[in-house]
Amino acid sequence: MEALELPGFWILLKIWTWIRDFVLSLACPSLIPDTDKFGAKIKATWEIPGPTIWRPVLGDALTLNKFGGPEKLLDYISSLHEKYGPIFKTKLGPQKFVFINHPALYEEIFRPEPNYPIRLKLPSSEAFYEKHKIDRGIFCRDGKEFCRGRTIMAEVLLKVAGQYMETLFDSVDPVLKRLMDHWTTMSMETKGGHIRNIEQDCYEFFIAAKMTMTYGQHYETFLSQAGSSVKTLASEAIKLNAATFDLNTHPIQIATGFGLKEYDEYTLKNLETGRKCIDIALETMAATGGSSEEFGLLHRIKNVYNASDEEMRVYFTDMTADISDQVSLTFLWILFSLGRNPDVQEKILQEIEQVCRPGKNVVYKDLQKLPYLNTTCKEVFRLFSTAQLVIRKNSNDVVLGGYNVTADYAVILSSFSSHKNPSFFSNPEKFWPGRWLGEERDVDTGEVKRSENAYYPFGMGKRMCAGKLLAYNLMKLFIAKVVQAFVVESDEVQKKLKIMLYPNGDMNIRLKSR
C-alpha cells in the first residue's frame, strides 16, 4: 500500500474533524435553544466563518507568521475581519478563538455575563504559578473571592470622588514635578532636546505614581526595606514584558522547555517584593495609625472597608508585582501623539491659561473644567488603547450574532478594530480630540458617526479595569504638565503588539522648554 501524500492526509484529517464535531453535536447537544427570541434559527459553531484550519496543533499560526508573527497579531485579526465580517473563528496553537468587532456583539457577550465571570488562563503563565504553588492576587482569582475583592476595589477606585480623590492625586504632584525637572535638564543637555531612555522614564513615573496612591508618602521607604526601588522595578518591567510575550507565544510544551527561566526570575522577585512591601506597610500603619494622606489606598481599604491583613495582601501584592501594566506605555503614546499634532498642544495650553490662568499648577479639581484636555486623553485611548483585545472565557455556551459559540472557545473583542472602524468614527486614523466635543457627523450624509458603544479602552463588564479613573486622571495631569512645560516633537513610527502596543522603531521624542 502506497504512503498517503501529505495534501491527502490533511484533507482526510479535515473530513475526520467535521465528522467528529457532527457526532459530538448529536451526543452532547448544547443547552442553547434552536432559535433566538425572534424565531431565527441559531447556527452551529462550525458555521461561524473563518480560515480553514488544516493543522490541529499549530492552528492558523503559519498564516499569522506570514503577517510577521505574533507582533503583527492586530494586522492578522484586521485582515480576517475584513474578509469574514464582524465575527469569525480561528485557532492559534492549542486555543480556539471567536473574534468580534461590533458593538451589538459586545452587548450580547456582556448582557448575560455571570456574577463571577471566569478569566482566560494563559497556559505558560499558569504553568509557572502551578510550578511554584503561588496564589495570585484578586484580579487573577475567580468565584466569590474575586467578587468580594472586585466589589471593594470598584467602590474605592470607581465610585468614590470628591475630597478623597483630590487627596490621592495631589500626592502625585511631587512625582510629576520630579519628572518634569528631569526632562528639563535632559532636554538642555542633548541635541535638539532629545530624551534618551524615555521608555524607562515612563515606567518609573507610572510605578512611582501608582505606589504613591497605593502606599502613600512612605512608598520609597517600604520599597527600600523590601530590597527594591522604583528604578529597579521599571527596568525589570521592561524585561518582564519581553519574557512574558516570548513565553505565551509558544505552546506550553515548548515554553516550559526554554521560556520560563527569565519569566521565573523576574516574576518571583517581583512577587517577593510585593509581599514584603505590603507586610512592611501594614506593620508601619498598625504602629502609627496614620491617615489616607499618609498611607493612601492602603489606609482607606483597611479602615473603611475593614479588610483583614490577608485580604490586604491579596489586594495589594499584585499592585506592586504587576509592574508591566499597559498604562506605562500609554504615556509614551501621549508624547508621540502630542509631538505629531502641535495644534493640539496649543489648544490644550490655551484652554489651561484661559480657565486656570497662565503659569498655574493644574491640579485634580481643575480637570473637569478642561474639556479639550479631557477629549485629548480619550482620543489617545481610542488610538492607543491599553486593552487592544478584551478576552472573555465563558463557562457555558453563548449565542453571538446568531451563532452558538461553545464554551471551549475564548471570545475576543477586537476593540482596536471597532475604535478605528469608519462606521463608528469619521476619519478614524486621524488624531482628532474635537470628535468627542458634541456629535460627530458624516461630512456627506450628516449621519451621526461616533458610537460610544464602540469605545472600550479599558475593557467592559465585571472584569473591566477597576483602575480606569485613576489612569484617566493621571493621564490628564501628565498631559497638562507636559504641555505647560514643553513643546513636544516626535517622529512617525509603526506599531507592534507585544502583550502591549509598542512603537516599532524610535519615536525620537524631543522636548523644548517653553
N, C-alpha and C positions, 0 to 999 in steps of 0.2 A: 504494500500500500504506500502510495507516494505521500510525502510530507505535505501538509496543508500550507499553501502560500500565505504570507503574512497578511495581505489585504483580506483574504478569505477568512482567516482566523478572526479578525476584528469584526467582520460582518456577522459571523456566527455568534460572536460574543454579544453583539448588539441585539440580535434576534433573541438570544437567551435572556438578556436583560428585560426586553419587552414582555416575554412570556412570564418571567419571574414576577414582574410588577403586576401583571394581569392576574396571576394566580393568587398573589398576596392580597390584591384588592377584593377578590372573592372570599378568601379565607378570613381576612381581617377587615371587614367593612368599617369605614370611618364613621364616627359619631356625627359628622357633618350631614345635614339634610340634603336631599337630592335637588331641591330647588331653593332659591332665595326668597325674600319676602315679597318680591314682585312676581313670583312664579316662574322665573327664568331658570333653566337647568344649570346647576353648578357643575363645571367641568372638572375632570380629574387632574391631579398634579402633573401627570405625564403630558397633558395637553398644554401646559404653560410653555410659551415659545422660548427658545434658547438654542445655543450651539449644540450640535450633536457631540456627545461625549463618547469617544472611542477607547479611551484609556482609563479604566476604572481607578487605578492608583493615582495617576497624575491629574485626572480630570482634564480641564481645559488649560492647564498650566503652560503647555507648549505654545498655545496661542498668545497667552499673556507674555511669554518670553519674546515673541515677535514684536511686541509693542515696546520692549525694553526692560522686561522683568517686573518684579513687584513695585519698583519705584514709579512705574508708569501704570499702576493699577487704575487710577482715575481715567486715564485715556482709554484703557481697555473697557471699563464699565460704560463710559460715554459712547463708545462705538457700538456696544451691544444695545444700549437704549435707543440709539439712532436706528439700528437695524430692526429691533423687535418691539419697540414701544415702551410704555411706562412700566411694564412688568416683564421680567424674563427670569429664567432659572439657569444655573450653571453649577459646575463643581470644580473646586480648586484644591488639589491634594485630597485629603480624606473628607473634607467638609462640603456639604451641599448647601447652596445659597439660592434665595429668591431675592432679586433686587427690584425696588420700586422707586419711582421718582415723581409721583403726582400727589398733590395734597389730599385728594379724595381717597387714595390708597393709604396715605398716612393715617387718616382718620379711622379707616377700617381696622388698622392694626392696633391702634391705641384705645378705641372706643370700648372694646371688650376686655381691656387689659385687667388681669387679676390683681388682687391686693398685694401679692408677693411675686412680681414678675421675676423669672429666673434670668441669670446672666449667661452669656456665651462664654465658655471656658476655653481659652487657647490651650491646646494640648501640651505644647512645650513648656509654657509658663506653669500650668498645673502640675506637670511632672516635677518641676523644681520644688514647688511647695509641698508636694506629697513626699518627695525625697527627704526634705529637711523637717517634715512634720510641723509646718508653720501654719498657724491660723491667721488668715488675712483680716484686715480692718473692715469697718462697717460697709464700705462701698463694694466690697468683694464678697459679701455674705448674701444668703438667700433666706426666705421664710420670715418668721416673726422677728428674728434678730435684726434682719435688715429693716423691717418695717418700723420697729421702735426707734432705732438709731436714725433712720432717714426722717422720721417724723420730727424728732428733736432738732436735727440739723436744718430741716426745712423751716421750722419755727424761728430758729436763730438767724439763718442766713437769707431766707426769702421773705419772711413776713414781718420781721422786726425793722423798724425805721426810727426816724427822729434822733433824739439825743444820743442813743447808743451807737447808731451807725456813724454819727458825726464824730464821736469819740474814737471809734475804730479807725476811721480814715484820717483824722488829724494825727494819729500816732504814726502814720506812714509818711507824713510830710518830711521829717528829717531824712528818711531813706531816699526820697525823691531829690531832696536838696543835695545830698551827697553824690548822687548820680549825675546831676546837672553840673556840679562843681568839677567832677572828674572829667566829664566830656568837654567842659570849657577849657580845662588845662590841656587835654589831649588835642583839641582842635587847634590850639595855638602852637603846639609842638610839631604838628605834622603838616606835610604839604597839602594845601587845598582843604585843610580841616578833616582829612580822612580819619575815621575812627577805627583803630585796629581792635581785633578781638571783640567785636560788638556782640556776637552771639553769647560769649561768656558774660559780658556786662548785662545783657537782657536776662539771662538765667539768674545771675546774682541779685539783680534788682527784684525779680519776682519772688525768689526764695526769701529774701530779706523782708519784703512787704508781707508775704504770707506768714512768716514766722512772727513778725511784729503783731499782726492782727490776732494770731492764734495764741501766742505765748506772752504777749505784752512786752514791756520795755526791757525785760531781762533776757530776751531770747539769745543774745550773743553769749551771755554768761552760761546759760543752760547748754548751748551747743558746745562751748569750750570745755565744760565739765564732762560732756559726753564724748569728748575727744574728736570734735569736728569743728567746722566753720562754714560760713556761707560760701566762701571761695572754693573750699573742698567739695561741698555739695554740688555746686554749679559745675565744676569740672567733671565730677562723677556722673552728673545727669546727662551731659553730652555724650560721654562714653556709653552710659547705660542705654540710651536711646538707640545707638547703633547696634549694641549687642542684642537688645530686645527685638529689633527689626530682623536682624540676621537669624535669630533663634526661631521666630514664629513664621518665617517664610520657608522653613524646611519641614518635611514630615517628621513626626515625633521620633521615629526610629533613627533618623539621621541626626536630628537636633541633639538627642541625648548622647549621641556618639561623640560630637565635637563642638556643639554650640553652647553648652552650659557653663563652660569654665568662667568666662568673663561675666556672664549673667549671674552666676553663683556669687562671684567675688563682690560685685557692686551691690547686688540686692541684699545679700546677707549683711554687709557692712552698713547699708542704709537702714535696714530694719533694726539692727542693733543700736544705731544712733537714735532712731525714733523712739525706741523703748526706753533707753537711758534718759533721753531728753524729757519725756513725759513724766518719768519717775522723779527726776530731779525737780521738775516744775511743781508737781503735786506736793512733794515734801516741803519745798520752799513756801508754797502757798498755805499749806497747813500750819506751818510755823509762824507765819506773819499775818495771816488773814487776807490782807491785800484788797484790791478793788478791780473793777473792769479796766480802769485806766492803767493799772499796773500789770495785770495778768491777762488782759484781752478776752478772747472767746473762752479760754480755759476757765476763768473765774465765773463767767456767766452760765456756762453749761453745768458746772459743778454745783453752783449755789442756787441758781434759779430753777433748774430742772432736776436737782437732787440726783445727779448721776453718780453711780458708785465709782470707786477708783478703777475697777476692772473695766467698766463701761468707758471711762475716760481713756484708758489705754487702747481700747478697741477703736474709739473715735479719732484719737489724735496720732496714733503711731503711723497710720497711712498718710496723714497730713504732712508729717516730717519725711517719711520714707519715699513718698511718691513725688520725687523731685523732678521727674520727667514730664510734669504737667504741660499740656499743649499751650497753655496761656503764655508761657515764657517766650515761645517763638512768635506769638502774635505781636509782641512789642516790636520785634524785628520787622514784621509786615506793616506795622503802623508807620515806622520810619521810611520804609520803602514807598508806601502809598503817598505819604506827605511829600517825599522827595520828587515823585513823578508828577505831583499836582500842586505847583506853587500857588495857584489861585485859591486852592482850598486852605492852605496855610494862612494866606492873607485874610480870608473871610473869617476864619476862626479868631485870629488876632483882633480884627476889627470888632467882632462880637464881644470878646472879652473886655476890650477897652471901653466899649460903649456901656456895657452892663456893670462891669466891676471897677472901672476907671483904670487908666494906664499904670502899669507897674504893680498893680495889686496882686498879692499872692492868692491864686484861685484855690478855694477850699471846698470841701464836700457840700456845704449848704448853698454854694453858688451854682452847682451843676444843673439843677432843674431850670435855671434862668438862662441857660445857654443852649438853645435848641439846635443850632448848627453844629456845635461841638458834639452834641448827643447823636445827631444823624451821621456825622463822620465816623463815630465809633460803630454805629450799626452797619455802615457801608463796608468798613474794614472786616467785620464779622461775616458779611454776606459773601465777600470775595475770598476771604482767607479764614474761613470758619475753623474753630477749634474741633468741631465734630464734622469732618468731611463725610463720614459714613456713620450712621446710627444703627447699631446692631441690636436685634431682638431675637431671643430664643424662646419659642413657645412650648409650653408643656403639653398642649393639645393641638389638634388640627385647627386651622382657621380658614376663613374664606376671604380671599383678596381678589378684587377685580373679576369676580365670577368664577374663580378657580379655588379648588380645595387644596390648601398648602399643608402637607403633612408635617408633623412635629419634628421630623428628622431634618428639616430644612431650617437654617438660620435665615431670618428675614432682615435684609439690609436696606435702610432708607438712604438713597443716594442724595443726601441734602445738598451736596456740592453741585449736583446736576440741576435740581429744582431752583437753586439760588441763581443759576445762570441760564435759566430757560426763558427765551424771549416771549413765551406765552404768559409768563408771570411778571417779568421785568423788562421794561423798554431798554434797548441797547445794553444788554446785561453785562458785557465785558467792560463797560465804561465805569470808572470810579466816579460816582456822582452822588454825593450826600444829599443834594437837593431832592432826589427822588422820594425821600422819606418825609418831606415837608408838604403836606397836603396830598391830594390824589395824583397819582402818576397815570397819565393817559397816552394812548397811542396817537402819534402825530397825525396819521392819516384818517383813522376812524373815530377818534375821540373816546374810544372804549377805555374803561379803567383797566390798567395793566397790572399794577402791583398787587400781589397776593400775600397778605400776612401769613396765610396758611401754608405758604411755600417756604417760609423763612424760619429755620430752626437751627441756629448756630450752636446751641448748647444741648441739642437733643430734645426729647419730649417724653411725656409720660412720667411714671413714678420713678424711673431711673434717670430722669433729666438731671443735669449738673446742678447740685444744690448750691454751688458757689457762684452761680452766674451773675448775681447782683454785685458781689464783691469784685468779680472780674470786670464787669461793665464799668463800674465806678472807678476802679483803679485805672482802667484804660483812659477814661475821660480826664482824670487828673494828670496822667502821664502825657497825653496829647497837649493839654493846656500848658504844662510846664515847658515841654519841648518847644512849642510854637512861641511862647513868650521869650525863651532864651536864645533860640537859633533860627536861622534859615536852613532848611534841610534840602539836600540834593542826593539823588540816588541813580544808579544805572538800572536799565531794564534787565530782568532775569526771567528764566523759565522756572517752572515749579516741578518738584518731585515729591512723592509720598513715601516717607519712611516712618511709619507709625503716625507721624505728624507731617504737616505740609512744610517742606523745606525749600529754600531757594536752590535752584540747580546752577550755581555759579556765584560770583561775588557781586553783591548789591552795591559795593563801594559807597557806603553811606558817608556823606560829608556834612559836617555841621559848621556853620559860620555864625559866630556870635552877633546878635543884633546890637 
